[in-house]
Amino acid sequence: MILFVSIFILLLLAWFGAPLFTLILSVSILGFISQEIDLTVIPIELYRLTNTPLLLALPLFTFTGYIMSESNTSQRLVRLSSAFFGWLPSELVLVTLITSALFTAFTGATGVTIVALGALLYPALTRTGYTEKFSLGLVTTSGSLGLLLPPSLPLILYVVIVQQMDLGQSITIKQAFLAGILPTLLMIMVLFLWSIWQTRKHPLNKQTRQHSRVNAKELFSAVSDAIWEIPLPFIVLGGIFSGVFAVSEAAAVTALYIMIVEIFIYKEVSLKKLPDIIIESMTMIGGIIMILACALAMTNYLIDAEIPIMLFDWIQSHVDSQITFLILLNIFLLILGAILDIFSAIVIMSPLIVPVAMSFGIHPVHLGIIFLANMQLGYLTPPVGMNLFIASYRFKKPITEIYQSTIVMMLLLLACVLIITYVPSLSLFFIT
């Protein structure tokens, strides 16, 4: 009873702008006091977190993403994708989907993708002959893709949290990285096929229709322009999956590599600006780590108070099948994704959801993909999806117009989320 009253009061304080980590820590302190447990368990938990090797990857990948967003990487990525896929029908749609997914995967922020790529892709789509409504919807929706692809920060954060829990079934970051590939390809393919169908009556300009094959000259020029950034995925993924690098080591090599490339080779990020980028990126990740540390302390209290067991008993008395549980989980996560940022949602809810889901026979890696796929969709869920407001601000359009332009694509992604949820082999194909 004390716990629920405390949570209600603290949620009320959060509504008025109190920092999230103070609220979580307060719940932990009140909970431990109510259980008459010494509060030294909290700093012990914080210290235990610092010994997690995977944790080091978070600030390093964040720093990498911030440098990339400050450079012209987005422009080179768009040009490179266009050169490769220019022979396909609706090639600019596919370019938008792929570049947005890759950019989000490396920057870890969907809003950054809309802001950085929107200035390039939205005018390009409208100039090519696509309607304004379709172009708005595609750019806004594409910004949420990529959270399931390596080296996604939310994916790493989920694995860090699950590894801190005594579940009797360990998961690795390699498993999580592999699990997100097919679900992401499914979402990209569904949106691409629907876009081809949707725009079949809107012929593109003559210049675009004449592109029936790859332009070798443009392809060579685009590859030459991005020659130093093309190896980046191979450094990250090849290093991790070959066993040459641990994830934290791959993050360090990636950060060093991209810093050399953007500062000394492309010279798009000045040494003078580097301290500001470091401060901005570390401030952001510092907040996430603070929330994570406090959440793990709260997790200890929840376990000591047997809250997951009580929650499981309650769910078991009302839910009698895995399918029903997954339906309720999808509904809950969609609402959560619309009202809470993805990092906070992961650190707060994972300790509660993971043990209960595993009791229904759901693999923790599959659950992580379900979790992030729903949160990804939550960014587009009216009326408060964050990406909707970012797109409204970026393109200077009324929020109602953004709603109308994204609703069909959001429903298509919802169908993909349901497939991902109820077909576990899609997530577990490479790891089982």
KAURRA-V449075 format. One line per field, one symbol per residue. phi: phi as a letter, one per 40 degrees, with the letter a starting at -180 (. if undefined). psi: psi as a letter, one per 30 degrees, with the letter a starting at -180 (. if undefined). A space follows every 50 residues. Layout:
phi->???
psi->???
This chain:
phi->.dccccccccccccdchcdccccccccccccccccfbdcccccccccccc ccdcccccccccddccccccbcdcccccccccccbccccfcccccccccc cccccccgbccccccccdcccccccccchccccccdccccccccchcccc cdcdcccccdccccccbgacbbccccccccccdcccccccccccccccbc cbcccccccccbaccccccccccccbdccdcdccccccccccgcbccccc cccccccccccccbccfcbccccddccccccccccccccccccccccccd cdcccfcdccccdccccbbbacccccccccccccccccbbcccccccccd dccdccccccgccccccccddccccdcccbcccbdccccccccccfbdcc ccdccbcccccccccccccdccbccccbdcbb
psi->eeeeeeeeeeeeeeeggkkeeeeeeeeeeeeeefghkkfffefeeeeeef gjefeffeeeeeeeeeeeffageeeeeeeeeeeegfflkhefeeeeeeee eeeeeefgjeeeeeeefefeeeeeeeeffkleeeeeeeeeeffflfffkk ikeeeeeeeeeeffkifgjllleeeeeeffeeeeeeeeeeeeeeeeeegf giklleeeffiflkjeeeeeeeeeegfffefeeeeeeeeeffgekleeee eeeeeeeeeeefefdfhfjleefeeeeeeeefeefeeeeeeeeeeeeeee eeeegheeeeeeeeeeffkgleeeeeeeeeeeeeeefffkleeeeefefe feeeeeeefggkkeeeeeeeeeeeeeeffgjlfgkefeeeeeeeghkkee eeeeffeeeeeeeeeeeeeeefiffeegefg.
